[in-house]
């Protein structure tokens, strides 16, 4: 158990470091003219303005990632990391390595997604069949 979280902690810290580097890079690239980036094939034709937008978009996503990493690190500290919030079982290390921010085991995740899909469908059907008057006030 301890080894498990130790391994994930190291992985998360590394991920955090990489994310921070990535953010720094994107901040830098917004203030500099884009140079021939070999990985930027798709965005070759992007104007510097679109490039800047991309940078903002990226850092937004990276910020979200950082939040997830910090949250996961906190859960490690509190001994809650890697435990399924639904059934309380240990989430397999293999899954954590792929999805470091997983809150649920595969089975529960599938159940929850199924339930969410059902709820969504139900809500959609309800919206079409009867539109509550009070909803207009909420918009
Ligand atoms: Zn579970």
Backbone and ligand atoms as CSV (ligand in chain L), in Angstrom:
chain,resi,resn,atom,element,x,y,z
A,1,UNK,N,N,0.832,-1.213,0.000
A,1,UNK,CA,C,0.000,0.000,0.000
A,1,UNK,C,C,0.863,1.258,0.000
A,2,UNK,N,N,1.860,1.261,0.882
A,2,UNK,CA,C,2.713,2.444,0.986
A,2,UNK,C,C,3.527,2.628,-0.286
A,3,UNK,N,N,4.056,1.503,-0.780
A,3,UNK,CA,C,4.832,1.570,-2.014
A,3,UNK,C,C,3.983,2.105,-3.156
A,4,UNK,N,N,2.745,1.672,-3.183
A,4,UNK,CA,C,1.799,2.070,-4.210
A,4,UNK,C,C,1.641,3.593,-4.262
A,5,UNK,N,N,1.343,4.179,-3.123
A,5,UNK,CA,C,1.141,5.621,-3.113
A,5,UNK,C,C,2.451,6.372,-3.313
A,6,UNK,N,N,3.549,5.771,-2.828
A,6,UNK,CA,C,4.859,6.385,-3.046
A,6,UNK,C,C,5.147,6.505,-4.528
A,7,UNK,N,N,4.829,5.435,-5.234
A,7,UNK,CA,C,5.079,5.420,-6.662
A,7,UNK,C,C,4.224,6.475,-7.361
A,8,UNK,N,N,2.970,6.563,-6.946
A,8,UNK,CA,C,2.064,7.529,-7.560
A,8,UNK,C,C,2.444,8.952,-7.186
A,9,UNK,N,N,2.946,9.123,-5.961
A,9,UNK,CA,C,3.352,10.451,-5.532
A,9,UNK,C,C,4.502,10.947,-6.395
A,10,UNK,N,N,5.468,10.054,-6.631
A,10,UNK,CA,C,6.601,10.401,-7.475
A,10,UNK,C,C,6.129,10.735,-8.877
A,11,UNK,N,N,5.173,9.945,-9.345
A,11,UNK,CA,C,4.644,10.152,-10.693
A,11,UNK,C,C,3.909,11.497,-10.795
A,12,UNK,N,N,3.142,11.795,-9.760
A,12,UNK,CA,C,2.367,13.038,-9.753
A,12,UNK,C,C,3.275,14.261,-9.650
A,13,UNK,N,N,4.324,14.130,-8.821
A,13,UNK,CA,C,5.260,15.238,-8.670
A,13,UNK,C,C,5.978,15.512,-9.981
A,14,UNK,N,N,6.301,14.426,-10.680
A,14,UNK,CA,C,6.956,14.558,-11.973
A,14,UNK,C,C,6.001,15.211,-12.965
A,15,UNK,N,N,4.766,14.777,-12.911
A,15,UNK,CA,C,3.734,15.331,-13.791
A,15,UNK,C,C,3.552,16.824,-13.517
A,16,UNK,N,N,3.604,17.172,-12.242
A,16,UNK,CA,C,3.444,18.567,-11.855
A,16,UNK,C,C,4.599,19.415,-12.400
A,17,UNK,N,N,5.785,18.864,-12.256
A,17,UNK,CA,C,6.973,19.556,-12.746
A,17,UNK,C,C,6.873,19.790,-14.251
A,18,UNK,N,N,6.446,18.726,-14.953
A,18,UNK,CA,C,6.320,18.821,-16.409
A,18,UNK,C,C,5.259,19.836,-16.804
A,19,UNK,N,N,4.162,19.832,-16.043
A,19,UNK,CA,C,3.074,20.757,-16.332
A,19,UNK,C,C,3.522,22.193,-16.115
A,20,UNK,N,N,4.272,22.411,-15.034
A,20,UNK,CA,C,4.776,23.749,-14.759
A,20,UNK,C,C,5.711,24.213,-15.872
A,21,UNK,N,N,6.544,23.293,-16.334
A,21,UNK,CA,C,7.449,23.608,-17.437
A,21,UNK,C,C,6.660,23.973,-18.679
A,22,UNK,N,N,5.612,23.176,-18.901
A,22,UNK,CA,C,4.747,23.375,-20.065
A,22,UNK,C,C,4.089,24.751,-20.003
A,23,UNK,N,N,3.653,25.131,-18.825
A,23,UNK,CA,C,3.014,26.438,-18.642
A,23,UNK,C,C,4.013,27.554,-18.911
A,24,UNK,N,N,5.213,27.394,-18.355
A,24,UNK,CA,C,6.261,28.396,-18.573
A,24,UNK,C,C,6.561,28.554,-20.053
A,25,UNK,N,N,6.605,27.413,-20.728
A,25,UNK,CA,C,6.908,27.413,-22.138
A,25,UNK,C,C,5.828,28.150,-22.908
A,26,UNK,N,N,4.570,27.888,-22.569
A,26,UNK,CA,C,3.466,28.508,-23.305
A,26,UNK,C,C,3.385,29.996,-22.991
A,27,UNK,N,N,3.765,30.368,-21.772
A,27,UNK,CA,C,3.792,31.789,-21.433
A,27,UNK,C,C,4.879,32.490,-22.232
A,28,UNK,N,N,6.024,31.840,-22.297
A,28,UNK,CA,C,7.147,32.384,-23.045
A,28,UNK,C,C,6.801,32.539,-24.515
A,29,UNK,N,N,6.160,31.499,-25.068
A,29,UNK,CA,C,5.888,31.489,-26.502
A,29,UNK,C,C,4.869,32.556,-26.883
A,30,UNK,N,N,4.077,33.026,-25.914
A,30,UNK,CA,C,3.110,34.065,-26.244
A,30,UNK,C,C,3.792,35.415,-26.354
A,31,UNK,N,N,4.933,35.573,-25.702
A,31,UNK,CA,C,5.621,36.854,-25.758
A,31,UNK,C,C,6.722,36.859,-26.809
A,32,UNK,N,N,6.982,35.710,-27.381
A,32,UNK,CA,C,8.001,35.614,-28.425
A,32,UNK,C,C,7.360,35.249,-29.747
A,33,UNK,N,N,8.009,35.610,-30.818
A,33,UNK,CA,C,7.518,35.191,-32.127
A,33,UNK,C,C,7.711,33.689,-32.260
A,34,UNK,N,N,6.688,32.999,-32.792
A,34,UNK,CA,C,6.831,31.546,-32.919
A,34,UNK,C,C,7.951,31.182,-33.890
A,35,UNK,N,N,8.861,30.378,-33.434
A,35,UNK,CA,C,9.944,29.938,-34.302
A,35,UNK,C,C,9.591,28.559,-34.852
A,36,UNK,N,N,10.395,28.059,-35.738
A,36,UNK,CA,C,10.097,26.779,-36.372
A,36,UNK,C,C,10.043,25.638,-35.382
A,37,UNK,N,N,8.848,25.425,-34.859
A,37,UNK,CA,C,8.673,24.335,-33.905
A,37,UNK,C,C,8.368,23.049,-34.664
A,38,UNK,N,N,9.197,22.035,-34.528
A,38,UNK,CA,C,8.990,20.801,-35.286
A,38,UNK,C,C,7.687,20.085,-34.944
A,39,UNK,N,N,7.156,20.342,-33.747
A,39,UNK,CA,C,5.936,19.649,-33.352
A,39,UNK,C,C,4.690,20.444,-33.732
A,40,UNK,N,N,4.892,21.600,-34.357
A,40,UNK,CA,C,3.752,22.466,-34.638
A,40,UNK,C,C,3.226,22.357,-36.041
A,41,UNK,N,N,3.369,21.199,-36.654
A,41,UNK,CA,C,2.955,21.000,-38.043
A,41,UNK,C,C,1.537,21.449,-38.316
A,42,UNK,N,N,0.632,21.048,-37.411
A,42,UNK,CA,C,-0.786,21.335,-37.618
A,42,UNK,C,C,-1.038,22.844,-37.596
A,43,UNK,N,N,-0.231,23.540,-36.827
A,43,UNK,CA,C,-0.485,24.955,-36.628
A,43,UNK,C,C,0.451,25.826,-37.457
A,44,UNK,N,N,1.056,25.200,-38.463
A,44,UNK,CA,C,1.992,25.925,-39.302
A,44,UNK,C,C,1.406,27.211,-39.850
A,45,UNK,N,N,0.132,27.136,-40.209
A,45,UNK,CA,C,-0.481,28.287,-40.853
A,45,UNK,C,C,-1.148,29.216,-39.857
A,46,UNK,N,N,-1.046,28.885,-38.612
A,46,UNK,CA,C,-1.673,29.714,-37.593
A,46,UNK,C,C,-0.981,31.069,-37.512
A,47,UNK,N,N,-1.784,32.102,-37.456
A,47,UNK,CA,C,-1.209,33.426,-37.280
A,47,UNK,C,C,-0.717,33.547,-35.852
A,48,UNK,N,N,0.091,34.560,-35.590
A,48,UNK,CA,C,0.622,34.716,-34.243
A,48,UNK,C,C,-0.516,34.946,-33.251
A,49,UNK,N,N,-1.604,35.526,-33.753
A,49,UNK,CA,C,-2.745,35.770,-32.870
A,49,UNK,C,C,-3.395,34.461,-32.461
A,50,UNK,N,N,-3.564,33.584,-33.454
A,50,UNK,CA,C,-4.146,32.289,-33.151
A,50,UNK,C,C,-3.208,31.490,-32.256
A,51,UNK,N,N,-1.929,31.712,-32.465
A,51,UNK,CA,C,-0.937,31.045,-31.647
A,51,UNK,C,C,-1.069,31.471,-30.185
A,52,UNK,N,N,-1.321,32.740,-30.020
A,52,UNK,CA,C,-1.466,33.272,-28.672
A,52,UNK,C,C,-2.717,32.686,-28.017
A,53,UNK,N,N,-3.787,32.620,-28.805
A,53,UNK,CA,C,-5.016,32.026,-28.303
A,53,UNK,C,C,-4.783,30.592,-27.850
A,54,UNK,N,N,-4.026,29.883,-28.668
A,54,UNK,CA,C,-3.693,28.502,-28.368
A,54,UNK,C,C,-2.937,28.426,-27.045
A,55,UNK,N,N,-2.029,29.371,-26.882
A,55,UNK,CA,C,-1.240,29.415,-25.653
A,55,UNK,C,C,-2.111,29.622,-24.434
A,56,UNK,N,N,-3.082,30.518,-24.571
A,56,UNK,CA,C,-4.005,30.779,-23.470
A,56,UNK,C,C,-4.836,29.551,-23.164
A,57,UNK,N,N,-5.304,28.933,-24.252
A,57,UNK,CA,C,-6.111,27.733,-24.119
A,57,UNK,C,C,-5.338,26.653,-23.392
A,58,UNK,N,N,-4.097,26.490,-23.817
A,58,UNK,CA,C,-3.242,25.463,-23.246
A,58,UNK,C,C,-3.012,25.715,-21.762
A,59,UNK,N,N,-2.672,26.943,-21.436
A,59,UNK,CA,C,-2.360,27.215,-20.038
A,59,UNK,C,C,-3.606,27.052,-19.157
A,60,UNK,N,N,-4.769,27.304,-19.754
A,60,UNK,CA,C,-6.008,27.070,-19.020
A,60,UNK,C,C,-6.151,25.596,-18.683
A,61,UNK,N,N,-5.891,24.783,-19.700
A,61,UNK,CA,C,-6.000,23.343,-19.515
A,61,UNK,C,C,-4.924,22.849,-18.567
A,62,UNK,N,N,-3.734,23.441,-18.692
A,62,UNK,CA,C,-2.634,23.039,-17.819
A,62,UNK,C,C,-2.925,23.437,-16.373
A,63,UNK,N,N,-3.550,24.583,-16.228
A,63,UNK,CA,C,-3.920,25.023,-14.876
A,63,UNK,C,C,-4.883,24.027,-14.235
A,64,UNK,N,N,-5.836,23.587,-15.028
A,64,UNK,CA,C,-6.801,22.600,-14.558
A,64,UNK,C,C,-6.080,21.319,-14.148
A,65,UNK,N,N,-5.082,20.967,-14.962
A,65,UNK,CA,C,-4.298,19.771,-14.679
A,65,UNK,C,C,-3.553,19.930,-13.357
A,66,UNK,N,N,-2.963,21.092,-13.167
A,66,UNK,CA,C,-2.235,21.367,-11.930
A,66,UNK,C,C,-3.144,21.217,-10.716
A,67,UNK,N,N,-4.362,21.705,-10.870
A,67,UNK,CA,C,-5.328,21.606,-9.768
A,67,UNK,C,C,-5.604,20.147,-9.437
A,68,UNK,N,N,-5.769,19.358,-10.504
A,68,UNK,CA,C,-6.020,17.927,-10.323
A,68,UNK,C,C,-4.839,17.246,-9.639
A,69,UNK,N,N,-3.639,17.642,-10.033
A,69,UNK,CA,C,-2.434,17.048,-9.449
A,69,UNK,C,C,-2.361,17.384,-7.965
A,70,UNK,N,N,-2.578,18.664,-7.652
A,70,UNK,CA,C,-2.526,19.083,-6.248
A,70,UNK,C,C,-3.569,18.363,-5.415
A,71,UNK,N,N,-4.733,18.185,-6.022
A,71,UNK,CA,C,-5.817,17.496,-5.321
A,71,UNK,C,C,-5.423,16.047,-5.038
A,72,UNK,N,N,-4.815,15.424,-6.049
A,72,UNK,CA,C,-4.383,14.035,-5.895
A,72,UNK,C,C,-3.292,13.924,-4.826
A,73,UNK,N,N,-2.368,14.883,-4.820
A,73,UNK,CA,C,-1.292,14.874,-3.825
A,73,UNK,C,C,-1.865,15.030,-2.416
A,74,UNK,N,N,-2.879,15.860,-2.310
A,74,UNK,CA,C,-3.543,16.064,-1.024
A,74,UNK,C,C,-4.202,14.772,-0.556
A,75,UNK,N,N,-4.801,14.075,-1.523
A,75,UNK,CA,C,-5.466,12.818,-1.180
A,75,UNK,C,C,-4.440,11.766,-0.757
A,76,UNK,N,N,-3.255,11.819,-1.342
A,76,UNK,CA,C,-2.188,10.907,-0.925
A,76,UNK,C,C,-1.823,11.199,0.531
A,77,UNK,N,N,-1.698,12.489,0.824
A,77,UNK,CA,C,-1.357,12.928,2.174
A,77,UNK,C,C,-2.376,12.428,3.197
A,78,UNK,N,N,-3.638,12.467,2.791
A,78,UNK,CA,C,-4.703,12.079,3.708
A,78,UNK,C,C,-5.011,10.591,3.657
A,79,UNK,N,N,-4.225,9.876,2.850
A,79,UNK,CA,C,-4.403,8.433,2.745
A,79,UNK,C,C,-5.661,8.012,2.033
A,80,UNK,N,N,-6.199,8.915,1.212
A,80,UNK,CA,C,-7.436,8.598,0.503
A,80,UNK,C,C,-7.185,8.326,-0.965
A,81,UNK,N,N,-5.941,8.475,-1.357
A,81,UNK,CA,C,-5.650,8.346,-2.782
A,81,UNK,C,C,-5.716,6.892,-3.237
A,82,UNK,N,N,-6.249,6.702,-4.435
A,82,UNK,CA,C,-6.285,5.362,-5.016
A,82,UNK,C,C,-7.369,4.476,-4.454
A,83,UNK,N,N,-8.252,5.073,-3.652
A,83,UNK,CA,C,-9.377,4.325,-3.108
A,83,UNK,C,C,-10.648,4.784,-3.803
A,84,UNK,N,N,-11.387,3.823,-4.319
A,84,UNK,CA,C,-12.617,4.143,-5.037
A,84,UNK,C,C,-13.605,4.822,-4.096
A,85,UNK,N,N,-14.110,5.979,-4.506
A,85,UNK,CA,C,-15.027,6.729,-3.645
A,85,UNK,C,C,-16.400,6.087,-3.586
A,86,UNK,N,N,-16.641,5.177,-4.510
A,86,UNK,CA,C,-17.958,4.552,-4.560
A,86,UNK,C,C,-17.999,3.272,-3.725
A,87,UNK,N,N,-17.067,2.351,-3.999
A,87,UNK,CA,C,-17.138,1.056,-3.324
A,87,UNK,C,C,-16.010,0.876,-2.295
A,88,UNK,N,N,-15.039,1.797,-2.267
A,88,UNK,CA,C,-13.990,1.740,-1.259
A,88,UNK,C,C,-12.880,0.746,-1.543
A,89,UNK,N,N,-12.909,0.159,-2.734
A,89,UNK,CA,C,-11.841,-0.786,-3.068
A,89,UNK,C,C,-10.592,-0.042,-3.527
A,90,UNK,N,N,-9.473,-0.731,-3.612
A,90,UNK,CA,C,-8.246,-0.119,-4.112
A,90,UNK,C,C,-8.294,-0.067,-5.629
A,91,UNK,N,N,-8.111,1.098,-6.166
A,91,UNK,CA,C,-8.054,1.229,-7.620
A,91,UNK,C,C,-6.724,0.638,-8.085
A,92,UNK,N,N,-6.759,-0.266,-9.070
A,92,UNK,CA,C,-5.514,-0.906,-9.514
A,92,UNK,C,C,-4.468,0.121,-9.947
A,93,UNK,N,N,-3.219,-0.170,-9.590
A,93,UNK,CA,C,-2.125,0.750,-9.896
A,93,UNK,C,C,-2.023,1.012,-11.397
A,94,UNK,N,N,-2.298,-0.027,-12.174
A,94,UNK,CA,C,-2.238,0.118,-13.628
A,94,UNK,C,C,-3.194,1.195,-14.124
A,95,UNK,N,N,-4.374,1.245,-13.507
A,95,UNK,CA,C,-5.371,2.256,-13.886
A,95,UNK,C,C,-4.924,3.640,-13.427
A,96,UNK,N,N,-4.346,3.706,-12.233
A,96,UNK,CA,C,-3.901,4.993,-11.700
A,96,UNK,C,C,-2.789,5.600,-12.564
A,97,UNK,N,N,-1.957,4.702,-13.098
A,97,UNK,CA,C,-0.875,5.200,-13.929
A,97,UNK,C,C,-1.404,5.816,-15.215
A,98,UNK,N,N,-2.502,5.254,-15.704
A,98,UNK,CA,C,-3.113,5.792,-16.928
A,98,UNK,C,C,-3.984,6.998,-16.592
A,99,UNK,N,N,-4.736,6.875,-15.500
A,99,UNK,CA,C,-5.623,7.956,-15.062
A,99,UNK,C,C,-5.250,8.349,-13.633
A,100,UNK,N,N,-4.223,9.199,-13.491
A,100,UNK,CA,C,-3.729,9.509,-12.141
A,100,UNK,C,C,-4.757,10.201,-11.250
A,101,UNK,N,N,-5.780,10.803,-11.873
A,101,UNK,CA,C,-6.760,11.531,-11.068
A,101,UNK,C,C,-8.053,10.740,-10.887
A,102,UNK,N,N,-7.970,9.436,-11.103
A,102,UNK,CA,C,-9.175,8.620,-11.015
A,102,UNK,C,C,-9.739,8.625,-9.600
A,103,UNK,N,N,-11.037,8.845,-9.506
A,103,UNK,CA,C,-11.705,8.807,-8.201
A,103,UNK,C,C,-12.404,7.463,-7.982
A,104,UNK,N,N,-12.600,6.728,-9.085
A,104,UNK,CA,C,-13.354,5.487,-8.992
A,104,UNK,C,C,-12.629,4.345,-9.687
A,105,UNK,N,N,-12.938,3.132,-9.283
A,105,UNK,CA,C,-12.436,1.968,-10.001
A,105,UNK,C,C,-13.189,1.850,-11.320
A,106,UNK,N,N,-12.689,0.997,-12.200
A,106,UNK,CA,C,-13.266,0.910,-13.546
A,106,UNK,C,C,-14.752,0.553,-13.488
A,107,UNK,N,N,-15.081,-0.415,-12.637
A,107,UNK,CA,C,-16.460,-0.882,-12.558
A,107,UNK,C,C,-17.407,0.238,-12.117
A,108,UNK,N,N,-17.016,0.938,-11.054
A,108,UNK,CA,C,-17.873,2.012,-10.542
A,108,UNK,C,C,-17.971,3.151,-11.544
A,109,UNK,N,N,-16.833,3.446,-12.185
A,109,UNK,CA,C,-16.818,4.511,-13.184
A,109,UNK,C,C,-17.806,4.201,-14.297
A,110,UNK,N,N,-17.813,2.931,-14.719
A,110,UNK,CA,C,-18.732,2.520,-15.780
A,110,UNK,C,C,-20.173,2.635,-15.303
A,111,UNK,N,N,-20.408,2.210,-14.065
A,111,UNK,CA,C,-21.761,2.295,-13.501
A,111,UNK,C,C,-22.220,3.743,-13.457
A,112,UNK,N,N,-21.320,4.615,-12.997
A,112,UNK,CA,C,-21.669,6.030,-12.852
A,112,UNK,C,C,-21.949,6.642,-14.220
A,113,UNK,N,N,-21.108,6.288,-15.198
A,113,UNK,CA,C,-21.309,6.825,-16.537
A,113,UNK,C,C,-22.626,6.345,-17.135
A,114,UNK,N,N,-22.929,5.091,-16.879
A,114,UNK,CA,C,-24.194,4.538,-17.365
A,114,UNK,C,C,-25.367,5.286,-16.744
A,115,UNK,N,N,-25.240,5.518,-15.443
A,115,UNK,CA,C,-26.291,6.198,-14.710
A,115,UNK,C,C,-26.440,7.636,-15.203
A,116,UNK,N,N,-25.294,8.282,-15.437
A,116,UNK,CA,C,-25.324,9.667,-15.908
A,116,UNK,C,C,-25.961,9.748,-17.284
A,117,UNK,N,N,-25.631,8.772,-18.131
A,117,UNK,CA,C,-26.198,8.748,-19.473
A,117,UNK,C,C,-27.704,8.568,-19.390
A,118,UNK,N,N,-28.122,7.704,-18.465
A,118,UNK,CA,C,-29.548,7.469,-18.281
A,118,UNK,C,C,-30.242,8.719,-17.769
A,119,UNK,N,N,-29.633,9.349,-16.789
A,119,UNK,CA,C,-30.210,10.560,-16.207
A,119,UNK,C,C,-30.323,11.648,-17.257
A,120,UNK,N,N,-29.266,11.745,-18.080
A,120,UNK,CA,C,-29.251,12.760,-19.118
A,120,UNK,C,C,-30.382,12.518,-20.111
A,121,UNK,N,N,-30.509,11.239,-20.515
A,121,UNK,CA,C,-31.544,10.892,-21.476
A,121,UNK,C,C,-32.918,11.214,-20.892
A,122,UNK,N,N,-33.058,10.870,-19.616
A,122,UNK,CA,C,-34.319,11.104,-18.934
A,122,UNK,C,C,-34.638,12.596,-18.900
A,123,UNK,N,N,-33.622,13.391,-18.585
A,123,UNK,CA,C,-33.826,14.833,-18.511
A,123,UNK,C,C,-34.153,15.422,-19.868
A,124,UNK,N,N,-33.475,14.887,-20.908
A,124,UNK,CA,C,-33.745,15.369,-22.259
A,124,UNK,C,C,-35.179,15.068,-22.662
A,125,UNK,N,N,-35.604,13.837,-22.344
A,125,UNK,CA,C,-36.968,13.446,-22.688
A,125,UNK,C,C,-37.972,14.327,-21.970
A,126,UNK,N,N,-37.659,14.609,-20.722
A,126,UNK,CA,C,-38.573,15.419,-19.926
A,126,UNK,C,C,-38.638,16.841,-20.484
A,127,UNK,N,N,-37.476,17.348,-20.903
A,127,UNK,CA,C,-37.435,18.703,-21.442
A,127,UNK,C,C,-38.305,18.816,-22.675
A,128,UNK,N,N,-38.305,17.720,-23.476
A,128,UNK,CA,C,-39.082,17.777,-24.709
A,128,UNK,C,C,-40.570,17.581,-24.456
A,129,UNK,N,N,-40.898,16.752,-23.460
A,129,UNK,CA,C,-42.300,16.431,-23.261
A,129,UNK,C,C,-43.029,17.487,-22.439
A,130,UNK,N,N,-42.342,18.000,-21.448
A,130,UNK,CA,C,-43.004,19.041,-20.659
A,130,UNK,C,C,-41.988,20.087,-20.200
A,131,UNK,N,N,-42.129,21.263,-20.685
A,131,UNK,CA,C,-41.202,22.324,-20.319
A,131,UNK,C,C,-41.774,23.107,-19.141
A,132,UNK,N,N,-41.154,22.966,-18.000
A,132,UNK,CA,C,-41.675,23.658,-16.811
A,132,UNK,C,C,-41.605,25.168,-16.989
A,133,UNK,N,N,-42.616,25.843,-16.523
A,133,UNK,CA,C,-42.688,27.297,-16.686
A,133,UNK,C,C,-41.610,27.987,-15.872
A,134,UNK,N,N,-41.319,27.408,-14.698
A,134,UNK,CA,C,-40.386,28.063,-13.787
A,134,UNK,C,C,-38.977,28.118,-14.356
A,135,UNK,N,N,-38.674,27.229,-15.304
A,135,UNK,CA,C,-37.349,27.180,-15.898
A,135,UNK,C,C,-36.970,28.491,-16.581
A,136,UNK,N,N,-37.952,29.181,-17.094
A,136,UNK,CA,C,-37.667,30.417,-17.810
A,136,UNK,C,C,-37.071,31.460,-16.893
A,137,UNK,N,N,-37.465,31.412,-15.630
A,137,UNK,CA,C,-36.933,32.373,-14.671
A,137,UNK,C,C,-35.487,32.093,-14.322
A,138,UNK,N,N,-35.129,30.804,-14.436
A,138,UNK,CA,C,-33.771,30.427,-14.057
A,138,UNK,C,C,-32.742,30.829,-15.093
A,139,UNK,N,N,-33.190,30.991,-16.324
A,139,UNK,CA,C,-32.233,31.256,-17.394
A,139,UNK,C,C,-31.603,32.644,-17.264
L,1,ZN,ZN,ZN,-15.400,1.064,-7.048
